[in-house]
């Protein structure tokens, strides 16, 4: 039985957490990235500062959860990988994934998504996600159709006419892939759907501080429903039609898949930069390209996600009093897990700042280090295998061309930058 509560941060250390960790994370954009802020964060290496601050707090207060000195309900920062894994492994009881902050933000564009649901609704919607996304299968049943889409859309990016591949060029092709994979050929050129979702996500960045755009939300779902009603064979929409019941809020789950593929594209683009900085890794990836095995390419994407987590702040909320490894947390405590601190802080050991795809292939138990690119436990991303498969297929198609990355953001043989904006990366044929 828990005997002690969390350590208590001073006002000064609470301010340090706010300035060095919370504000930069919020400023970069939680639901959609703000380019200008991310560019500034890239130059200032804000994630490095956040990791240093959390390292200092752990040195000062020890490994116990640290309660911040804030008004309102308690907010607790996790400082040990053991506690982080315990929280994630015990989602959604007693640690709910649908925290108040998450519900407020996601209500702007997907209020019925499983991540924002609780109780029986969450269980049913999670089950629907797992069924359609084939969560337990490394290769999705629609893999062949998806690979054909990727080959079709990514081919024109090779040997680009203007001699360069930047984020805007890549993302145009990437979102065509995403719309075809999720909704079918009829959605390929529906840029308006993607723009509407982007506008809703911008509003969601402000959570409860900005009114909801109800008219735009209705217009978005009318457009999305039109695509879902076609249920094109070979798309996720066809599996939605075969599996959904009204209580699953299927369109809201689909909206989340469209949203989640945005950071997945960033992971692919960063993974390409990692390979460009490591000739041996690039050559190994190119050799694997000729086989059916995607293991090494998946590992490269996982490393991109470890080095630069696309969900840096993982939030949970206690639905009841909780005992976290002997630490008593009261009901409705907000729990904050800052992924970069665990992926690249002291607990990461010698892999902290280097490109180490081998850790995902050689049997090392990365969870023991507190590394969780797709979260962990019962709320682990249900699309993890699908995202890794399609991302690895995309990377395999891209490396048919030998590229060099021009910005110098990722240094061969050196430590990886703590913050890396995909918008600054530019590739040219080598």
KARA-V577787 format. One record per residue. N is the residue number from 0. RES is the residue in one small letter. OMEGA is omega in radians with two decimals (* if undefined). NEAR is the number of other ideal C-beta (glycine too) atoms within 10 Angstrom. Layout:
N & RES & OMEGA & NEAR
N & RES & OMEGA & NEAR
This chain:
0 & x & -3.10 & 5
1 & x & -3.13 & 13
2 & x & -3.04 & 8
3 & x & 3.05 & 9
4 & x & 3.13 & 16
5 & x & 2.98 & 23
6 & x & -3.10 & 19
7 & x & 3.13 & 13
8 & x & 3.02 & 22
9 & x & 3.08 & 12
10 & x & -3.14 & 10
11 & x & 3.14 & 9
12 & x & 3.02 & 19
13 & x & 3.09 & 20
14 & x & 3.11 & 13
15 & x & 3.10 & 17
16 & x & -3.12 & 24
17 & x & -3.06 & 14
18 & x & -3.01 & 13
19 & x & -3.06 & 21
20 & x & -3.00 & 25
21 & x & -3.04 & 18
22 & x & 3.08 & 13
23 & x & 3.13 & 21
24 & x & 3.11 & 19
25 & x & -3.10 & 16
26 & x & 3.14 & 16
27 & x & -3.13 & 23
28 & x & -3.10 & 16
29 & x & -3.09 & 20
30 & x & 3.01 & 20
31 & x & -3.04 & 20
32 & x & 3.02 & 20
33 & x & -3.00 & 15
34 & x & -3.06 & 15
35 & x & 3.14 & 10
36 & x & 3.12 & 16
37 & x & 3.08 & 21
38 & x & 3.11 & 15
39 & x & 3.11 & 16
40 & x & 3.09 & 23
41 & x & -3.13 & 20
42 & x & -3.06 & 11
43 & x & -3.11 & 13
44 & x & -3.04 & 15
45 & x & 3.13 & 23
46 & x & 3.07 & 29
47 & x & 3.11 & 17
48 & x & 3.11 & 18
49 & x & 3.13 & 26
50 & x & 3.11 & 25
51 & x & -3.14 & 15
52 & x & 3.13 & 18
53 & x & 3.07 & 24
54 & x & 3.11 & 15
55 & x & 3.13 & 13
56 & x & 3.11 & 22
57 & x & 3.09 & 20
58 & x & -3.10 & 10
59 & x & -2.98 & 13
60 & x & -3.08 & 19
61 & x & -3.03 & 12
62 & x & -3.09 & 16
63 & x & 3.03 & 20
64 & x & -3.05 & 26
65 & x & 3.12 & 24
66 & x & -3.13 & 22
67 & x & -3.13 & 21
68 & x & -3.07 & 14
69 & x & 3.04 & 14
70 & x & 3.12 & 4
71 & x & -3.08 & 7
72 & x & -3.10 & 13
73 & x & 3.04 & 19
74 & x & -2.96 & 21
75 & x & 3.10 & 28
76 & x & 3.13 & 26
77 & x & -3.05 & 28
78 & x & 3.12 & 27
79 & x & 3.12 & 18
80 & x & 3.12 & 22
81 & x & 3.11 & 14
82 & x & 3.13 & 22
83 & x & -3.14 & 25
84 & x & 3.11 & 22
85 & x & 3.11 & 18
86 & x & -3.08 & 26
87 & x & 3.14 & 24
88 & x & -3.11 & 14
89 & x & 2.95 & 17
90 & x & 0.22 & 19
91 & x & 3.05 & 20
92 & x & 0.08 & 11
93 & x & -3.05 & 19
94 & x & -3.09 & 26
95 & x & 3.05 & 24
96 & x & -3.10 & 23
97 & x & 3.09 & 24
98 & x & 3.14 & 21
99 & x & -3.13 & 15
100 & x & -3.13 & 17
101 & x & 3.12 & 19
102 & x & -3.14 & 19
103 & x & -3.11 & 16
104 & x & -3.06 & 24
105 & x & 3.09 & 24
106 & x & 3.13 & 17
107 & x & -3.06 & 25
108 & x & 3.10 & 29
109 & x & -3.05 & 29
110 & x & -3.12 & 15
111 & x & -3.12 & 19
112 & x & -3.08 & 25
113 & x & -3.12 & 26
114 & x & -3.12 & 23
115 & x & -3.09 & 23
116 & x & 3.12 & 23
117 & x & 3.05 & 15
118 & x & -3.06 & 11
119 & x & 3.12 & 9
120 & x & 3.13 & 16
121 & x & -3.13 & 20
122 & x & -3.11 & 14
123 & x & -3.11 & 16
124 & x & 3.06 & 23
125 & x & 3.13 & 21
126 & x & 3.09 & 15
127 & x & 3.09 & 21
128 & x & -3.09 & 23
129 & x & -3.12 & 14
130 & x & -3.09 & 16
131 & x & -3.08 & 26
132 & x & 3.14 & 21
133 & x & -2.96 & 20
134 & x & -3.08 & 18
135 & x & -3.09 & 8
136 & x & -3.14 & 12
137 & x & 3.09 & 14
138 & x & -3.09 & 14
139 & x & 3.12 & 21
140 & x & 3.12 & 10
141 & x & -3.02 & 20
142 & x & -3.09 & 17
143 & x & 3.12 & 10
144 & x & -3.12 & 18
145 & x & 3.13 & 23
146 & x & 3.11 & 16
147 & x & 3.10 & 13
148 & x & -3.12 & 23
149 & x & 3.12 & 24
150 & x & -3.12 & 15
151 & x & -3.04 & 15
152 & x & -3.07 & 21
153 & x & -3.12 & 22
154 & x & -3.12 & 12
155 & x & 3.12 & 11
156 & x & 3.14 & 19
157 & x & -3.04 & 14
158 & x & -3.07 & 11
159 & x & -3.08 & 15
160 & x & -3.13 & 6
161 & x & 3.04 & 8
162 & x & -3.12 & 9
163 & x & 3.06 & 13
164 & x & 3.10 & 24
165 & x & -3.06 & 19
166 & x & -3.08 & 19
167 & x & 3.12 & 8
168 & x & 3.14 & 16
169 & x & -3.04 & 22
170 & x & 3.06 & 18
171 & x & 3.12 & 12
172 & x & -3.11 & 21
173 & x & -3.11 & 25
174 & x & 2.97 & 21
175 & x & 3.06 & 20
176 & x & -3.07 & 23
177 & x & -3.12 & 24
178 & x & 3.12 & 24
179 & x & 3.13 & 24
180 & x & -3.05 & 25
181 & x & -2.94 & 20
182 & x & 3.12 & 27
183 & x & -3.06 & 22
184 & x & -3.10 & 14
185 & x & -3.14 & 15
186 & x & -3.02 & 26
187 & x & -3.02 & 16
188 & x & -3.12 & 11
189 & x & 3.12 & 18
190 & x & -3.13 & 13
191 & x & 3.09 & 11
192 & x & 3.14 & 21
193 & x & 3.11 & 17
194 & x & 3.11 & 11
195 & x & 3.12 & 21
196 & x & 3.12 & 21
197 & x & 3.13 & 15
198 & x & 3.10 & 17
199 & x & 3.11 & 22
200 & x & 3.08 & 22
201 & x & 3.08 & 17
202 & x & -3.13 & 20
203 & x & 3.07 & 23
204 & x & -3.10 & 19
205 & x & 3.10 & 15
206 & x & -3.06 & 19
207 & x & -3.09 & 13
208 & x & -3.11 & 8
209 & x & 3.11 & 13
210 & x & 3.12 & 9
211 & x & -3.12 & 16
212 & x & -2.97 & 18
213 & x & -3.13 & 9
214 & x & 3.11 & 8
215 & x & 3.13 & 16
216 & x & 3.12 & 20
217 & x & 3.14 & 10
218 & x & 3.12 & 15
219 & x & -3.09 & 22
220 & x & 3.02 & 18
221 & x & -3.13 & 11
222 & x & 3.14 & 15
223 & x & -3.13 & 24
224 & x & 3.11 & 12
225 & x & 3.12 & 14
226 & x & -3.11 & 21
227 & x & -3.13 & 23
228 & x & 3.11 & 9
229 & x & 3.13 & 16
230 & x & -3.05 & 16
231 & x & 3.08 & 18
232 & x & 3.12 & 12
233 & x & 3.09 & 17
234 & x & 3.05 & 26
235 & x & 3.13 & 25
236 & x & 3.13 & 25
237 & x & 3.11 & 19
238 & x & 3.04 & 19
239 & x & -3.11 & 22
240 & x & -3.10 & 16
241 & x & -2.97 & 10
242 & x & -2.90 & 14
243 & x & 2.90 & 18
244 & x & -3.05 & 9
245 & x & -3.13 & 6
246 & x & 3.12 & 12
247 & x & -3.05 & 22
248 & x & -2.97 & 22
249 & x & -3.12 & 23
250 & x & 3.13 & 20
251 & x & 3.07 & 21
252 & x & 3.14 & 24
253 & x & 3.09 & 25
254 & x & 3.13 & 26
255 & x & 3.11 & 21
256 & x & 3.11 & 23
257 & x & 3.11 & 21
258 & x & -3.04 & 21
259 & x & 3.12 & 17
260 & x & 3.07 & 21
261 & x & 3.09 & 20
262 & x & 3.07 & 18
263 & x & 3.08 & 22
264 & x & 3.08 & 22
265 & x & 3.13 & 23
266 & x & 3.11 & 26
267 & x & -3.08 & 24
268 & x & 3.08 & 25
269 & x & 3.11 & 25
270 & x & 3.08 & 31
271 & x & 3.10 & 27
272 & x & 3.10 & 23
273 & x & 3.13 & 23
274 & x & 3.13 & 28
275 & x & -3.12 & 21
276 & x & -3.08 & 20
277 & x & -3.07 & 19
278 & x & 3.14 & 11
279 & x & 3.13 & 8
280 & x & 3.13 & 20
281 & x & -3.13 & 19
282 & x & 3.11 & 13
283 & x & 3.13 & 16
284 & x & 3.14 & 24
285 & x & 3.07 & 14
286 & x & 3.13 & 10
287 & x & -3.12 & 19
288 & x & -3.09 & 17
289 & x & -3.13 & 8
290 & x & 3.08 & 10
291 & x & -3.08 & 6
292 & x & 3.09 & 11
293 & x & -3.00 & 21
294 & x & -3.08 & 14
295 & x & 3.11 & 21
296 & x & 3.04 & 26
297 & x & -3.13 & 24
298 & x & 3.11 & 22
299 & x & 3.08 & 30
300 & x & 3.10 & 28
301 & x & 3.10 & 24
302 & x & 3.05 & 26
303 & x & 3.13 & 30
304 & x & 3.09 & 27
305 & x & -3.09 & 28
306 & x & -3.11 & 27
307 & x & -3.08 & 27
308 & x & 3.12 & 23
309 & x & 2.97 & 18
310 & x & -3.03 & 17
311 & x & -3.10 & 20
312 & x & 3.08 & 16
313 & x & -3.05 & 23
314 & x & 2.99 & 20
315 & x & 3.11 & 27
316 & x & -3.12 & 23
317 & x & 3.09 & 24
318 & x & 3.13 & 17
319 & x & 3.04 & 12
320 & x & -3.03 & 13
321 & x & 3.03 & 22
322 & x & -3.14 & 14
323 & x & -3.13 & 24
324 & x & 3.09 & 14
325 & x & 3.11 & 11
326 & x & -3.10 & 20
327 & x & 3.06 & 16
328 & x & -3.12 & 24
329 & x & 3.11 & 15
330 & x & 3.12 & 13
331 & x & 3.02 & 16
332 & x & 3.00 & 24
333 & x & -3.08 & 21
334 & x & -3.06 & 25
335 & x & 3.04 & 22
336 & x & -3.13 & 26
337 & x & -2.98 & 25
338 & x & -3.13 & 24
339 & x & 3.12 & 24
340 & x & -3.14 & 28
341 & x & -3.14 & 26
342 & x & -3.00 & 26
343 & x & 3.09 & 24
344 & x & -3.07 & 22
345 & x & -3.09 & 14
346 & x & -3.14 & 21
347 & x & 3.09 & 23
348 & x & -3.00 & 8
349 & x & 3.13 & 7
350 & x & -2.93 & 19
351 & x & -2.98 & 19
352 & x & -3.14 & 17
353 & x & 3.08 & 15
354 & x & -3.01 & 24
355 & x & -3.12 & 19
356 & x & -3.11 & 25
357 & x & -3.10 & 14
358 & x & -3.14 & 18
359 & x & -3.08 & 21
360 & x & -2.98 & 12
361 & x & 3.05 & 9
362 & x & 3.08 & 8
363 & x & 3.13 & 14
364 & x & -3.04 & 8
365 & x & 3.12 & 18
366 & x & 3.14 & 15
367 & x & 3.07 & 11
368 & x & -3.04 & 20
369 & x & 3.13 & 23
370 & x & -3.05 & 26
371 & x & -3.11 & 25
372 & x & 3.11 & 24
373 & x & -2.99 & 18
374 & x & -3.10 & 17
375 & x & 3.10 & 20
376 & x & -3.06 & 18
377 & x & 3.12 & 16
378 & x & 3.09 & 22
379 & x & -3.05 & 15
380 & x & -3.13 & 20
381 & x & -3.14 & 26
382 & x & -3.00 & 24
383 & x & -3.12 & 17
384 & x & 3.12 & 19
385 & x & -3.14 & 27
386 & x & 3.12 & 23
387 & x & -3.13 & 24
388 & x & -3.09 & 24
389 & x & 3.10 & 27
390 & x & 3.12 & 26
391 & x & 3.08 & 25
392 & x & 3.12 & 23
393 & x & 3.12 & 29
394 & x & 3.12 & 26
395 & x & 3.12 & 22
396 & x & -3.11 & 21
397 & x & -3.04 & 24
398 & x & 2.90 & 22
399 & x & 3.02 & 14
400 & x & 3.02 & 16
401 & x & -3.07 & 12
402 & x & 2.86 & 20
403 & x & -3.13 & 11
404 & x & -2.92 & 21
405 & x & -3.02 & 14
406 & x & -3.06 & 13
407 & x & -3.11 & 9
408 & x & 3.13 & 19
409 & x & -3.00 & 21
410 & x & 3.13 & 10
411 & x & 3.06 & 10
412 & x & -3.10 & 8
413 & x & 3.06 & 11
414 & x & 3.11 & 12
415 & x & 3.09 & 23
416 & x & -3.11 & 17
417 & x & 3.12 & 22
418 & x & -3.13 & 23
419 & x & 3.07 & 25
420 & x & 3.09 & 23
421 & x & -3.08 & 25
422 & x & -3.12 & 18
423 & x & -3.07 & 19
424 & x & 3.09 & 22
425 & x & -3.11 & 17
426 & x & 3.01 & 25
427 & x & 3.08 & 15
428 & x & -3.11 & 13
429 & x & * & 10
